[in-house]
Amino acid sequence: MENNPDKRKIDPAKMQALRSLPVEIKQALTREEVDAFLHDEVWPDSLREKLKDYFVDEN
């Protein structure tokens, strides 16, 4: 098995959240946006815009 430092461990909760999105939203996401969704704390504006209706306000 290849040891690739670019392959970061995926949080199962984030993967479940991604899978629970409507098909049309998932199809609209680019590979970079999916990677950001799963791994980054700060998302690109394009991803935030596509998912704005799914944010939960924790305040």
C-alpha positions in Angstrom: 0.0 0.0 0.0 1.4 3.4 -1.0 2.0 5.9 1.8 0.7 9.2 0.2 1.0 12.3 2.5 -1.7 14.0 0.3 -4.3 11.4 1.4 -5.6 12.9 4.6 -7.9 11.0 6.9 -11.5 11.9 6.3 -13.8 12.6 9.2 -16.7 10.2 9.0 -19.2 12.9 10.1 -18.1 15.2 7.2 -18.4 12.3 4.8 -21.9 11.6 6.0 -22.8 15.2 5.7 -21.6 15.3 2.1 -23.5 12.1 1.3 -26.7 13.6 2.8 -26.7 16.6 0.4 -29.2 16.6 -2.4 -27.9 15.0 -5.6 -28.1 18.3 -7.6 -25.9 20.0 -5.0 -23.3 17.2 -5.0 -23.2 17.3 -8.8 -22.6 21.0 -8.8 -19.5 20.6 -6.5 -16.0 20.6 -8.1 -13.4 18.1 -7.0 -11.6 21.0 -5.2 -14.8 22.0 -3.4 -15.4 18.4 -2.2 -11.8 18.3 -1.0 -12.2 21.5 0.9 -15.5 20.3 2.4 -13.9 17.2 3.7 -10.5 18.6 4.8 -10.4 22.4 5.2 -11.5 24.7 8.0 -11.9 27.6 5.7 -14.0 27.0 2.5 -13.7 28.8 -0.8 -16.4 31.3 -1.5 -17.8 29.2 -4.3 -18.4 26.3 -1.9 -19.9 28.5 0.8 -22.3 30.0 -1.8 -23.4 26.6 -3.0 -24.1 25.3 0.6 -25.4 28.5 2.1 -28.9 27.1 2.5 -27.6 24.2 4.5 -25.6 26.1 7.2 -26.8 25.7 10.8 -26.3 28.9 12.9 -24.7 27.8 16.2 -25.1 31.3 17.8 
